């Protein structure tokens, strides 16, 4: 039997290993309706940094909160998510039952009916000049936008996200390393603890500004958004960033998978279930890798060596 603090660290390491496998499986997959990656990298790159900052704060809370408080918070969060999932399931069942009853009374209409909750694609039509399925028009803004949609994430954006991720790990390594000589509670200690926050804020502001400008450009060009494409706005972006910070906090403090919160949030945003599943696993990879390594650096795995438990549970 493991102590709760050990169990949290080990569960996070197990999720980390699973997310590595999921990412390798999802990278080659394509969107169900369009010629683009299945993973929504724009959503992942905007929402994940806030979850990373939440993870840092969550790991700190896990170290200072009593075991009883951690266990109680875990029970409350799981109860809340269970109730939300149950209500959503009941609502979906009522809608689908209504569709079946309508189909029985009106067979001709049922021929074209689609089960609620299933993604639908637009009716076939001749592609217009700004349709996602239209051929590329070299040298135009529309061609550039389509090419971005069809390709993997830009290396520049990915490198920036990795810089945020690396800043989180580096600052925490310096706090834990005896060679750095950082005394717990000192000004340097708290400076290193809070350093990822401004770095993440700068990254987020730049990424959000770029995304909103691109989204507005698509609208001005008459770009036809597919079913499930996220419609970005300032208010919605701020709300979802806050939700993801709470998800990271839960992952670091309670050891619960960030997808327990991230997945439902993305579905509420209107994302297709297939895209949501792939995007969530990509985001969780960054969150759980950060939390697992932070747990390792802070010595929260059981045993005298620590690394053996970490590697074993990641591999499992």
N, C-alpha and C positions, 0 to 999 in steps of 0.2 A: 504494500500500500504506500502510495506517495502522499506527501504533504500537499495541501492545496497549492502552495506557491510553486512546488515542483511540477504538479500536474498541469498548471497553467502553461509553464514553459515547455513541457513535453508535448502538450496538445498543439501549441503554436508551431513547434518544429515539424510535427506530423503534417499539419496543414501546408506548411511551406513545401515539403517534399511533394505533396499531391498537386500543388499548383504548378510546379515545374513540369510535371508530366502533362497537365492540362494545357499549358501554354504551347508545348511542343506539338500537341495534337491539333490545337486550334489555329496555329499560324498558317498552315497551308489552306485552310478552309476559306470559302468565299461566301459573300452575302447571298441569302436565298433568292433574291430578286434582281440584284444588280451586280455588275462586274467591279466589285470592291472587296477588301478584306472583311471577314466575318466580324473581327474585333473592331469596335469603334474606338480608334486610338485617340481621337480628339477628346471624347468624354473621359477616357482613362487618364490622359495627360493633364486635364484640368482638375479632375476630382481627386486623384490619388495623392498629390502633395499635401493636401489638408489632412488626409488620413494618416500620412507619415508623421506629421506634427502631433496629431492626436495619439499616435502610438508611443511617441517619446513621453508625453505626459502620462499615458496609461501605465507604462513601465514604472515610472516614478511612484505613481499611486499604488501599484502592486507591491512595492517594497515597503511603503510606510503604513498602508492600511492593515488593520488587524485581520486575521484569517476569517473571523466571524463576519466582518463587514464585507469582505470580498465574496464570501459564499452567499451572503444575503443579496448582494447586488446581482450576482450571477443568476440566482433563482428569479429575482424580480424581472430582469431583462428577458430571460427565457420565457417567463410567463406572459410578458407583454407581447413578444414576437409570436408566441403560440396563439394568443387570442386574436391578433391581427390576421395571421394566416388562416385561422379557422373562419373568421368572418368573411375574408375574401373568398375562401372556398365555398362557403354557403351562398354568397351572392352569385358566384359563377354557376353553381348548381341550379339556382332559381332561374337565371337567365337561360341556361341550356334547356331546362325543363319547359320553359315558355316557348322556345324555338321548336321543340319536339311536338308540343301540343298544337302550335300553329301549323306545323308541317302536316299533321294528321288531318286537320280541318281543311287545309288548302294545298293539296298535292302539287298543282302546277307551280305555285310560288316556291314550293320546297325544292323544286328541281335546281334552282339557282342559289339555294340557301347555303350559307357557310356557317359552320359551328362558331359560336361566339368565343372569343379568346384566341382564335386561330388567325395568323397573319394573312392578309389578303394582298393581292397585287392589283394594280390598275388594269382596266380593260385594255386588251391589245389595241394599239393605234399606231398610225404612222408617226415615227419619231419627229418631233419638231426640232427647231434649231437649238433649243435649250433643254431638251429632254435628256435625262441621265443615260438613256440608251442610244442617243444620237452619235454619229461618227464625229471624231475630233476635227476641229477646224483649226489647223495650225496657225499660230501667231495671234490668237484671240484670247481674251480673258477667260472665256468659257472653256476653251481647250485646256487652259492651265488648271482651272478648278476641277474639271473632269479627271485630268491626269492625277491630281492629288488624291481624288476619291478612289481611283483604281489601284494606286500604289500602296506600298507599305509606309509606315510612318517616316517622316523626314528625319534623317540622322541628326540634324541640328537640334530638333525638338527632343528627340530621345536622349541626346547627350546632356541637354539642360536638365531633364528629369533625373538622369543618373547623377548629376552634380548635386541636386537637392538630396537625393538618397545618400550619396557619399558624405555630404555635410552632416547628415544626421548620425551616420555611423562614426565618422571621424571625431566629432565633438564628444560623443559618448565614450569612444575609446580613450581619448585624452583624459577624461574624467576618471576612468577606471585604471589606467596604466600607472604603476608606481613610478616609472621613469619620468613621467610628466610632472610629478610632484604637486598635483592639484589637490588641495585640502578641501574636504567636504564642507560645504557651508561658506566657503570663501567667495569673494567677489568674482574671482576667475572661474570658480566652479559654476556659479549661477550664470555668468556670462556665456560659458560654453553650453550650458543647458538651454538657454534661450536663443542662442545664435541661429538655430535652424528656423526659428519663427520669421525673422525679417528676410532671410534668404528665400523662404517659401513664399512669403507675401510678394516679394519682387517678381519671382517666377510666375506666380498666379496672375498678378496684374498684367504682365506682358502677355501671357498665354490667353487670358480672357479678352484682352483688347484685340489681339490678332484674330481670335475666333469670332468675336462679334463683328469685326470689320469684314471678315470673309463671308459670314452669314448674310450680312446686309448686302454685300456685293452680289451674292447669289440671287437674292430677292429682286434687286434692281435689274439683273439680267434676265429675269423671268425663269430662273432655274426651277425645274419641276422636282420637288422633294418627294422621295418615295415614302411609302407607308412605314412608320416607325422611325423616320429621321427626326432627330432632336431639333427643336426650335429654341435656339439660345436667345435669352434676354438678360438684362442686367439683374433684375429682381430674381428670376428663376435661378440664375447661376449662383448668386449669393446664398440662396436657400439650400441648394444642393451641396455647395461647398461646406456649409455648416453641418449638414447631415453626415457628410463623409468624415468630417473631423470627429464626430461622435462615434462613428463606426471604428475609426482607428483607436480612439480612446478605449472602446470596449475590447478591441483585440489585444491591446497592450496590458490593460488592467485585469481583465477577466479571462483572457485566453480563448474567447469565443471567436469563431470565424467572422471576419469582417463582412463576408457575403451575406450573413444573416440580416444585416441592415442594408448593405450596398445593393443587393439584388432587388429587394422590394422598392428601393428608392428609384433605381433605373427603370423598373417597370412602371412606376407612377409617372415618370417623365415621358412615357409613351414608347419606350424602346421595345423592339421586337424581342420575344422571349429567347430566340436563338442567339441574337446579337447580345442581349443582356447577359446570358450565361457565359459567353466567351469573354465579354468585356469585364465582367465581375472577376473571373479567375485571373485575368491579367492584372487587375488592380490589387487583388489579394496577394499576388506574388510579391509585389513590392512591400506591402504592409507586413506580411508574415515574415519575409526575409529580414526586414528591419527589426521586428520584435524578437525574432529568434536569435539574431546575432547580439542584440542588446541583452537579452537574457543570458547568453553565453558569456559576454564580457562582465556582467555583474555577478556571475557565479550562482545563478539560480537553477542550474540543473543539478540533479542528485549525483552522488558519488564523488570521490576525491579528484578524478581527472576532468569531469564535466564534458570534455569533447566527445568521449565515446558514446554517451547518452544522446548528445546532439546529433551526431552522424548516424547513429542507429535509427532514431526516430524519423529523421529526414528520409533515410533510405526506405523505411517501412512504408 
